[in-house]
Amino acid sequence: MVTTLDRLPAGKVAVVVGFQGGRGMMRRLDVLGLRPGKRIRQLSSQFMAGPITILVDGRQVAMGRGIAARVQVRTVD
């Protein structure tokens, strides 16, 4: 199932499918280690507030909901 990172439940594993945004945002996500094909795990998500924390390549990465809403992921069952 394809969804956005901000809608992924805590504890779920997913694979990054793509992004919706400009070059600057894509560069920022690349620096954070988020690229298409990367496997991530949602660590925490505060409902309607606060950052979203994910695990990518063994590192914890936090990002705002606006950016997370532009990251498309496919859940892994």
N, C-alpha and C positions, 0 to 999 in steps of 0.2 A: 504494500500500500504506500503510495507516495503522499507525503504531507510536508509541512514546513517544520523547521526545528523548534519554533516556539510552541507548536502543538504536540510535540513528542512527549509522552509521559516519562516521568523520572524513572530511571533504571532500564529503560528501553535501549536496545542497540539498533543502529541504523547505518546506512551507507549514504554518503553525500551524492546526490544526483546532479545538482546544478544550482545556479544562483540567478536571482533577478536583481540586476543593478548595474551600475556603471563600472568603469575601469578602476576608479579609486576604491570602491567597496570590494571589488574582486581582488585587488592588490592587498588590501587590509586582511581579507580572509585567507589569502595565500600565506601571508606572514604568520597568521595564527595556526597554520597547518591544515586549514580546511580546503581540500581540493576534491573534485569529482572522483569518486571511487574510494575515498577514505572512509574507514569504519570508525564510528563514534559511539559513545555511550552518554546518554543524558544523565547527569548526576543530580541536579536540582533545578527546580523551577518554581518560583513563587507565583501563585495565581494572581494575575493582573498587576504585578509590581515586581521590581527588582530584576537583577540580571539572571541569565540562564547560564548554568555551568555545565560544561561537557568534558569528557575525557577523550583526547585525541593523541595518538602516538605516546601514550603513557603520561601526558601532561594535562593538567586541568586548565581549561580556558573559559573565561567568563566573557559574556557579551550581552549587550542590551537587547530588548525585545524587538526593536525596529530592525536591527540587522538579522536577528534570528528568524524573523518572519520572511526574510528574503532568501533563506537557505532551504533548498528543497532536498528532502531525504526520503529514502525508501526503508521501511522497517524490515528488520531481519527476524525471522521467526525461528 
